[in-house]
Amino acid sequence: MSHDVSSPLYAAIDLGSNSFHMLVVRHIDGSVQTMAKIKRKVRLAAGLDENNVLSLEAMQRGWDCLSLFAERLQDIPKENIRIVGTATLRTANNVNEFLVKANQILGHPIEVIPGEEEAATIYKGVAHTSGGMGRRLVVDIGGASTEFIIGEGFEAKALTSLKMGCVTWLERHFKDRQLNTTNFNNAIAAAKQTLEPILKQYCELGWNVCVGASGTVQALQEIMLAQGMDEIITLPKLQRLQKQAMMSAHLEELEIEGLTLERALVFPSGLSILIAIFESFHIEEMTLAGGALREGLVYEMVEGLRQDDIRARTLRSIQRRYQIDQSYAQQVADLASKLLQQCGSSEWVEESQAEMLLCSAAQLHEIGLSIDFKKGGEHSAYLLQNLDLPGYTRAQKYYLGELARRYREQLTSLPEQHALSGTSAKRILRLLRLAVLLSHRRHTELEPEFKLEANGDVLTLTLDAQWLNNNPLTRTELELEANRQTDIGWPLTVIAK
């Protein structure tokens, strides 16, 4: 079968120690669009004996999985495919026996990559999909290894792969399948001992934010959200989940709200490792990364996607895809930012992310118009909450959607959300609505001069009286907006001067 070499389809396969994963994406509008995610629980690491020989049963599970992946690969150009093996295949003494047959099944070579290369590729996946400024500590707990990276932008400053993972810790510390204090304490203590050689280097380098990647951290976040917690992982939350796990005596009886059956077997061992990491590195909080190893492999193959500002790339891609008026979106963003500065941004909103979310909402608030005008806000909310938005967390996507739902006309209070404090979230919505109203003629030269003053939640907007007389529609809409905000307890006064 012949292929167009410019085909935008790419595939990355990760032969992990716990699961085999396949990611198929399409390169479009300066970003990547996920076309397929295929995952099979292979538990390759469980097939290693004390001599690091991989059992025939474990290899057969791997070959069976790769037979499924092979069907999808035959439609993708070979130069757009990358397949890597990680910790278990690095360790197995009979790895060549597995690889010979695996290569035949796939029709494409498998690279067993060193631990440092795995860590570097994980970091690229995180850097391309997760926002935030400053230095990151990235933690990726796999089946048989855990990777630690400190980096800034796209540059990794420290890379380490340690031989501990949720499958190997399961076999070593929960082999009797007992969920008791002794097993948890032993697993945590062993993890801390494994971490000891890198602690000094990493703590001296330091970091501004901590990001977790892949299955263990994703499973923990899903549990926390299912139980009504926010998406930020903290040590008290991990300890709370440990207590929940110990309410079951045996691993086979484990039931925790939000924990899938697929993940239950390796949950206690992964949780133990993460508790040890939090305690050893004195981590205050961790968020989930948007990507890891597979995403890193894909972004390495796609030229032209290396860029320092991931969110800017995401915004441009979404604007092009949904035909958003980019110049007007920037006008609203600039106006919203100016309103925030006049309120005294650092005093009026608590979080450093607030202005970024305000400007992002301004850039995307009209996305729903690509579907329908009448219910544009509803369509905007649905799209923003369900699209893949690299650089934004799940909580931020939800909040952006709720802002876009309310950017014009009818005003209702925001639902519970976890991107910002309730006070900051409300204040950002108020400014977005004002920015949209003040820019409705869609040209910067037609904007009024204004002054916005904030005294707590009380806002006073002052505009030139002559301008208001010359723009009676805007004057009427501003008066209506003052009534809407005041009626729900957000006082707003418009003054002509």
Secondary structure, 3 states (H helix, E strand, C coil): CCCCCCCCEEEEEEECCCEEEEEEEEEECCEEEEEEEEEEECCHHHHECCCCCECHHHHHHHHHHHHHHHHHHCCCCHHHEEEEECHHHHHCCCHHHHHHHHHHHHCCCCEECCHHHHHHHHHHHHHHHCCCCCEEEEEEECCCCEEEEEEECCEEEEEEEECCCHHHHHHHHCCCCECCHHHHHHHHHHHHHHHHHHHHHHHHHCCCEEEEECHHHHHHHHHHHHCCCCCCECHHHHHHHHHHHCCCCEHHHCCCCCCCHHHHCCHHHHHHHHHHHHHHHCCCCEEECCCCHHHHHHHHHCCCCCCCCHHHHHHHHHHHHCCCCHHHHHHHHHHHHHHHHHHCHHHHCCCCCHHHHHHHHHHHCCHHHHCCCCCHHHHHHHHHHHCCCCCCCHHHHHHHHHHHHCCCCCCCCCCCCCCCCHHHHHHHHHHHHHHHHHCCCCCHHHCCCEEEEEECCEEEEEECHHHHHHCHHHHHHHHHHHHHHHHCCCCEEEEEC
